């Protein structure tokens, strides 16, 4: 074993987690054979030089994020996460199943509410969700799709079994890191990359554009697609610009759009141009000041009415946040059975609904053993890990739970699986999760092979979010075949339209609330 893995097996045994690269001991699993062989040949100086080179590349390309007020290159570890073809098949089927069920659920709760009438979920579960928007109740989106893009977070437990941790069907982010990680890792560890059949990720922008165009309002032969961003001060602005560029569509802000006669237009140097599909990267509450927050300067007045009238497709649909609610998450296995008549391919993590008296009493008796999460939290904000919390923190949490039981869920502390990660002068086991991204065009759900693997960079930490100091890994999905079938997409979906300059409108950018949005 290389000196870089000195003491690794002891550290892995202490963590008690399932290690994805090594079986108990120091024998690499079959899927990691090429990676293990390549790393054995490298010295610490080699690995450090490659890591520094990848970080410089990210900084040069603007692949950065804001951490504690400082702009940093997004941390990418040199050891990839490798997923064998058979394991990916299970994940892919599970993600597709979940997206189909959530699509059916959203269509139902903004329509007939049969799921409530049939007693599968209580009405209050839906109506008390902070992101259930009555402004869009009763309308069917143009193109018939609500969940165009989703990110389903999955983890592996101590036994190595995949479980769904949460659903993201509102404004899922992070796919830009998947694309940039692959570009960097092809050069960072070419010895292993070139020796395996790794499924590509570069197809994502074309798949996304095809789905967006396919779900445009009826009667539009050559739909115009735009990406709606909060602006340059948003933490995900790099992703917005990257996806717009790769799809060959315009990147716009709310001030660039105008609604008239239930149609949407963008101001350009060539005059107003109709917009048929808006891929929004803004939370619903800031999208339309006529329907939601009247003080929002990020959206455009009239967008919701235009969508209700079928004049524009908004992706993802307004109101999807109810399916991101972590209390709704606890019902998704039942939703799969109800809508699809199938058993869940991937199980949930065991979850306690704190609005239920018996569960609440049980959880409050063992707060120090559990993870307690706000149902509308994101980015790891607001969650409390019982074993790591002080007595004062647990007492404060107890009061918050008792004052708003609907606002919290609890789960056991999972020892997320680990993958070797460079730390100082050697590799150590670090906990990871995975966010596979899926694109839904109404006829098919396509899952990007791999997804974003996030890694907790501190030893023992279970917080993988970049906003909390986490990093990422390139995710390699192995293929049994060296030749993957060619991707056939409608010709119109991959045509890069002539770019038009969006008309600049003066405003005070720092007053535009950009740092509040996705």
Protein Blocks (a to p, Z undefined) as FASTA:
>chain_A
ZZklgoklmmmmmnopacfkbcghjbdcfklmmmmmmmmmpcfklmmmmmmmmmmmmmmn
opacdeehiacdddddfbdcdddfklmmmmmmmmmmmmmmmmmmmmmmmmnommmmnoma
cfklmmmpmklcfklgoiacehhiablbacddddddfkopacdfbdcfkbgghjlmmmmm
mmmmmmmmmmlmmmpccddfklmmmmmmmmmmmmgcehiabdcdddddfbjkbfklmmmm
mmmmmnopacddfklpcceehiacdddfkbpaddfbdcdfbdfklmpmklmcfkbckbcg
hklmmmmnopaccdddehklmmmpmklmmmmmmmmmmmnopacfbdcdddddfkbmklmm
mmmmmmmmpccddfkbghhioiacfklpcfklmmmmmmmmmmmmmlpccddddddddddd
dehjaccddddddddddddehjaccddehijddddfbghiabfbfklopacdddddddfb
fbdcdddddfklmcccdddddddddddfklnommmpZZ
